[in-house]
Amino acid sequence: MPQWVTVLHGLKALEIETVQSGIPFSPYPLDLETGYVYFFREGTYCRIRENLIGKYPDEFEIIKPAEVANLEDKFLYFIHFGGGIARFPKARKDKLYSILEKLDENERKSIFLTHYNSKYSSYIEEFGPEFKRKLEDERKRIRLEDERKKKNYLEKAKKHEKLLEFEEAVKIYKEYEMDDDIIRVREEARNKVEQTVVHGDQVTKTEIKDSVLNRSNVGVGGDDKFTKLKELTEMKEKGFIDDDEFKQMKKEILGK
């Protein structure tokens, strides 16, 4: 049994399996000549001149027996540009075209000849300028759809900003790696802390601090201080005050 080795093939990194004389990393069995298309047929290596492919099967020649005697039905086989047998799992028509894009012209012809008179050979026949145009149209459609989604998400981010839901806006900007907007929104969030709503009135952070401290001095009982410390902790959690202000106000409440 030949041993198949999975390799990355071509600039677009298509994963294929190759067999090299049954032993991984030994020299490939074929020395490919320009002007021919090589393929695999009934356990043998074959080739045909490029300008005679239309006359297949009459004008091809058998080169020599191959290491692979039979084709497994779940794979498509071809002779890759290095001169060895390669295969990849069969795929639906739409998926197959994305794979064919990553092969060179002779490799596509090799699949066509190896699987001649099958539905896969007919698929490859369709893989020409017309289908490439369809692929470009599909890519354009996907790109426009992505742009539309991005526009909608950014509109949501702006709405979150208006509602002062800054972290929700930041999540969206992070998804699109919009670092400048992330910085801008976080700065805006810090600035909003300076003026926030407390019991329906617009007050400054200084007024919040004075209010808590003044009310903390009304009584000196433990329960009263506990209540003021709880309020102070909530203010810190909501971002109304920073760590240093929290520590200072806590000292003042405790009378330290």
Steps between C-alpha positions, in 0.01 A plus 500: 500500500639842409539751779335837443651816641300820560675810368423868442478563129552829317497861611143476631582207730266228377536184707544196274633150548787376286665160460865475399593147392318378810761660729461852638755755375659276236534654151180538304463231231442725196723750327241726339563630149365832378211473255344193660224446754559203729226300665426171674293230334435133593812463710736670253657838442381649171557817305358684203615803306315811610375570147352148474290492815186552294570171325521298823506201544656407166820702509640445851796282589571277797831576668539232768315328784420714801530418870127558545301227328148607588321825568298541819161638409506778761805675347586692185843413358748684279870529417632808680764734364778312683438177310312285750145384562296728723146485631248695705149410625215543254290809561176657387515701180518839674774382739689327221544824307675667793745205502553511123601865533802393702625253236682589181347446157671167431398364839137584427533328162655201676191466722284534190684218323532274804126525567393527138128453428406558864304791640830638629648519152192696391543732798856571394390570144281775644795644688586770249467876459125490555527323834791714610277799431233343719757450775598866481133599516457282808804652666365846423163404648666373818715814524197728462310295756790532746511875439124525560531306827789718609301815427206370705724404791671839499161670504417287805828608659409868449160433656668335800718810537194728502343280767827518698542122455870542440615142558246370247638746245858396582414132435392586146805715433724219630342254255604725211838591659411871505754599764455878460128470569564275799731764650255779417202323661691410815617858541142615451385251763752637750386855426136408552585387851563866578134574446242229561141466615424450869134495604405684182733799558817581302786524750878499474727238648612757758139550605452124527807481721384791718153350530626165621753652738255752646238231557764278655563763765136518606538199721808319621339167575636180350183433299507846348864466396428158358222649285727777374778255420251289307393805300862587439574149374207520257629833371840344431346199327295728271809699411392823670828513691843345451710292743686794652180695561339192650787453745500867600122517552507174694755651740287808546189293575690290754656814648857389443 
